[in-house]
Amino acid sequence: MTYPLLLAALGLLNLALAGRLPGVLGWAVAWFALNLLLLAVAYSFRWHRMFGKRPDGTLAPWGRFLFWPWLTLTTVVWRVWCWSNREPIQGTVAPRLVLGRRLLAAESSSEFDHVLDLTAEFAEPAAIRARVSYRSFAILDGSAPTVERLLEEIERLRSGRTYVHCAQGHGRSALVAVAILLRWGLVRSVEAGLERVQRVRPGARLNRTQLSCLKSFASKLAERRDRELMAKSRFLGDLVSRGKPLAEFTISPVSQEDLRLLCDDLNALGPDFVVEEHRMSDRDDAPQWLWGEATREALERLLAWPVRRCPISESADFFAWQEPPTPPRWPAEIASRIADFGLTQPGASDEGQADNLSYQLSDGSSAARSSD
């Protein structure tokens, strides 16, 4: 039975009971019945801010009053659950992603740069909102947002360590955490993402509505990437037909985290620059790298990595990286993001490691440059 039908049935039963009870008790039960019926409507139409949850994490006064019976019951049940549950408060899913239950004011921590609050029925403690960058993404308990809204919210995540929470850290937070893993390219399927979440949060479970949302989300991501890559490939193919030579290149980052975001950032630099993610195997923990094609002009213009013809073999011509007086820098558009991904500047070093880049022309000649 779906949430709307269950809530509507309970609401009607309580309403019938209220008619049999005297005085104040009858009115109290009728008030609770009204809450249940309104929630049935909210679940039917995905009105996730039915309780009056505001962007600043507080509940509107009218929401507190109108839904006082339901909110009181919810708070009592949650407090009892927190007292009796022995599960850890939180678990680290990725270096920049932590999920768990709703935090109490005394549990606010400076170890997080951002908090993404998924509860619709609770106000976020002021102590937490005051200490970190806070965002409210209200989702009704047991429900799921639209795919478009989910993608929009994930795109707004900024660099730094983010704590994602719902009430218990099992349903809504697991849904959003898996979506983030998919968006960042850290897992390749919903099943793999859920398995990764359950390793640190064993109680995480998704119902059919939430699983359906995630599968639609994964399909939308794949369709969008395929559409963008096809458009760019057609554009590059047109350049080749007009005599423009293309370069193939690979980038092997120091850190494997967030490679998908880096891929998207690079693709956004221009139409004559296409990058794809590759893995050594189908395993989610397999080493990854970026493969791409670009015109030489695109590499020089967008990445400030000048190249020159360097005949180092009698049998083939090679294009090697031209060594400027100072190491070439990443473009300003993504310089701030590069640091988040654990990458180094071309020619720079990072604790003995650096990015490697190989380059091959479409006519078969090739070159490789390693900055370590």
N, C-alpha and C positions, 0 to 999 in steps of 0.2 A: 504494500500500500504506500502511495507517495505521501510526502509531507503534507501537501495541501489537503488531501482527503482525510488524512489522520487528524490534522488539526481542526478541520471543519467538523468532523464527527465528534471529537472531544468537546468542541465548543457548543455544539447543539445539545449534547448530553448534559453539560454543565448548565446550559441555559434552562433546560427542562427541570433539572434539579433545583435551580434557583427559584423557580416558581412554586416549589413545594416547601421551601424554607422560610421561616418567619423573619420579618424585620431586617436588621442590619446584616445578619448572616446571609440572607437571601440576596441582598444587594451586592455584598462582597463576592459571592459566587457568580452573580450575573456580570460583574466587572471582569472577573477572570475569564468568563465565557466570551465576553467581547474581545478580550486580548487574543484568545485562541482563534476566533473568527477573523480578526484583522490580520493575524499572522498567516492564516490560510490564504488570504488574498495576496499578501506580500510574497509568499513563496510561489504562488501561481504566476505572478507578473515580475518576479525578481526585483522587488522593491527593497534593495539591500539597506537602504537608509530609513526604513520604516520606524525604527526606534528614535530617529532624530540624531544619528551619529554625525557629527560635524567634522570638517577637514582638520580642525585643531585637536581632534581626539576626545572632545567632550560630548555629552548628550544634551540636546536641547531641553529646556525646562518642560515644554509641552510633552515631549517624549517620555521624560521621567514620570510625569503625572499620569498620562494616559495609560502607560504600560507598567505602572507601579506593581501590580500583582505579579505579572510575569517576570519582571526584572528582579523583584525580591526573591522569588523562587529560584531563578537562575543563579543569583549571587550565593544563596545559601547552599545550593547543590554544588557549585564550583568550589566554595570554601571547604566543604566536607571532602570533596574529591582531592583537593590539594593536601589536606591534612592526612588523608588515609593512603594516598598514592606514594609509592616508593620510587617511582621512575625519576631519573635525573631531570632537572628543570629544562635543560637544553642539550643540543648535540650539534657538533660541527659537521656540516655536509660537504663544504668546500672551504678553502682558506678564507674566502670573503663572504661565506654564507653560513649562518647558524639559524636553526629553527628550534622552537620550543613552545612552552605554554606562556600564557599571559603572566607578566611579572608584577609582583607587589611593589609598592613604593620603596620599601626597604631593600628590595633586590635590584634596584637600578644600578647599572654598572657602566663604567667609562670605557670598558673594553670594546664597545660597539660604537661605530661612527654614525650608524643610521638604525632606525627601528621602523619596520613595516607592520602596522597593526591591522589585522584582518577581522577583528571582532566587530560585530554590528551592535551587540547587546551590552557592551561594557565601555565605560569611559576610561581612557588611559590615565594612569596616575600622573599628576602634575610633575612629580619629581623626575619621572622618566622623560616626559616631553621637554623639560627644561634642560636636560643634560645632553641630549643627542638630537640629531636631525631626525625629525619624526614625520611619518606619512600615515594617513588613514586610508585603507582600502577596504571598506566595509563589505563583508560577505555574510549572509545569513548562515547560521550553523547548519551544516549538512547540505548546503546548497553550493552553487558554483556560479562564477560570473560569466558573462559572454566572452567568447574567444577574443574579440576585438578589445574589450576592456582589459582583459588579462594581459594581452600583448602591450597595450598602451602603458599599463602600470609598470611592467617589467622594463620597458624602454626608459622609464624615468629614473631607474635606479642609478645612483651615482657611485663613483669609486669609493672604496673603503669597505669596512666590515659591516655587514647588514644582519640584523636580527629580525627574523620573520616569525610572527607568532599569531595564533588564534587563542581560543580559550584554554584548551588542553594540549595543543600542539600535535594533534593527531590527524585531523581532517583537512580543514582549510589551509593550514600552514604546509601540510604535506603536498597538497595540490599545487600551491604556488611555488614551493621549493623545487618540485619536479619540473614545473614549467620554466623556472630560471635555469636549471641544469640543461634543459633542452635548448633554451635560447642561447646560452653561453657555449653550447657545443661540448659540454662535459659528459653527456650521455647521448646515445643515439636512438633510444626508444623510451616509451613511457614505462615499460616493465623494468628496464635497467635503472631508470631514475627512481622508481618506487623502491626497488631493492636497495639502492644506495641510501635512500632516506631511512628505510627501516633498519639498516645496520646501526644507525645512531639514535633512532627513535622507534623502538620495536612496536610500540602501540599504534603507529601510524596506519590508518586504514582509509580507503576511499570508497564511497558508495558508487552506484552506477552513474548517477548524475555527474559526479566529479570525474570519474574515469572517462566518460564520454566527452567532457569538456577538454581533458588533457589530450585525448586522441585527436580531437578536432584541432586543438592548438598545434600539435605536432604536424598534422597534415598542412595546416596553413603556413607554418614555417617553411616546410619543404617546398610547397607550391610557390611561395614568395621568392625563395632563393633560386629555384629553378627558373622562374620567370625573369628575374633580374639577370641571371647568368646567360640565359638564352638571348636576351636583348643585347647584352654586351658582346656576346660571341658573334651575333649578326653584324654588329657595328665594326668589330675588329676584322671580320671576314671581308667586309666592304673595303676596309683600309688595305687589306692584302691584295684585293683585286685591283686596286689602284696603284700597286707597286710599293706600298709601305711595308718594310720588313718588320716582323714581330719578334720579340724576345720572349723566351720561356725562362722562368726563374723559380727558385724555391727559397723559402725562408724557414729556418729551423730555430725556433725561439728557445731561450734558456728555460722559460717556464711554459708548461703545457696548459696552465689555467687560462681560461677566457680567450682561447685562440679564436673561437667563433666571433667574438666581439671585435677582435683585431681584424679578422677577415672582412667583416662588414665595414669597419672604418676605412680600410684600404680601398674597398670597392667603391666607397662614396667619394673618393678623391677625383674621379673623372671617368668619362665614358670609354676612354681608350686604355683602360687598366682593369683587368679582371683577375680575381683571386679566388681560389677554391681550397677547401680543407681536405687533407688526405691523411690516412692512417696506414700503418704497416699491416694491420689486420682488422678484423671485425670486432675485436675486443674493445670495450670502452676505455680500458687503461692502456691501450696500445699507443706507442709514440706517434705524435702528430706533426705535421708540417704544413705550410702553405705552398701551394703551387699556383703560378699565375702566368699570364701572357700580357704583354704591353708593347707599345711602340717604344723605340729607344728614346724618342722625344718625351714620352710620358714618364719614363723613368727619370730622365734628367730634370724635367720640369716639376713633377709632383713629389719625387722623393729626394731630389738634390743628390742623386748618385750618378755623377757623370761617368761615361764609359768612353773608351778609345779603342781603335783597332790595334791589336798587339800581336804581330806575327811571331809566334814562338815555336812554330813547327814548319817544316818544309812542306808537309802534306795538307795543312789546313790553316786557315786564318782564324784567329781567336779574338774575341772581344773581352778585354779584361777591365777591371775597375781602375779608373784613373785615380792615382793617389794625390789628393789635393794637399796644400800645406797643413790644413787642419782636417780632422775627420769630418766627413759630411754629416749633416744633421737630419733628423726626421723633420718633416714639414710641421709648421706651427699648428696646423689643424688637428693633428693627432699627438703632438708632443706630450700633452698632459696624460693622454690615455696610455701611451707607451710605457710610462713608469708603472702604471697599474698592472700591466701584463707581465712585468718582470723582464722586459726586453731591454737591451742596451742600445746605445746609439751605434751606428755603423762605425767600425774602427775603434770603439771603446771597449773596455773590459769590465767585468762584474764578478769579482772574486774568482778570477782565473777563467771565467767563461765569457763567451760573447756570441752574438748572432752569426750564423753562417749563411752565405748566400751564393748560390750557383746560378749561372746565366747561360742560356743556350739560344742561339739564333734559329729561326725557322728553316734556314737553309742547311742546317746540320752542323755548322761550326759552333763551338762552345767554349766556355771558360768557367772557372770557378774561383771564388774568392772567399777566404776564411779570415775573419778578423781576430782569431785567437792564435 
